[in-house]
Amino acid sequence: MRKQIENRADISFLVHQFYAKIRADEEIGFYFNTMIKDWDAHLEKLTDFWETNLFAVKKYRGNPHAVHNKVDAHFESKITSNEFGIWLNYWFQTLEEHFEGENVETLKRRARKMGTFLFMSMFEHRKKTSEASSPDHLN
């Protein structure tokens, strides 16, 4: 039986279930498995992020845009909207498998927005990096 998302424990369960799928995925798992060295700390930080996002508690400290730009640079700007789509599909699937209710819909909306903002941030960062390194910029 599915339940409501009511607290940090529910968020932690969601994050752990979700990232187990991500890590095992043949198409996008290597991005995460290459960059994340301490999975326990990472999952805790993401639990903080989603708890802050859903319940407006002030636990998360970080800059997702900077982190994702760094990951994108590490992989030579090869991350596309396809990878974000796979990520989002797993998020929706994990939510629907285990939970129901208004908070599920809220987390779907926020993840969709966040994915769009992060991808656009990476795209803009690529453009700025490219412009800064172009010979025309040096004149």
Protein Blocks (a to p, Z undefined) as FASTA:
>chain_A
ZZddfbfklmmmmmmmmmmmmmmpmklmmmmmmmmmblmlmmmmmmmmmmmmmnopafbg
cdfklmmmmmmmmnoopacfklmmmmmmmmmmmmmmmggcjklmmmmmmmmmmmmmmmmm
mmmmmmmmmmmmpmklmZZ
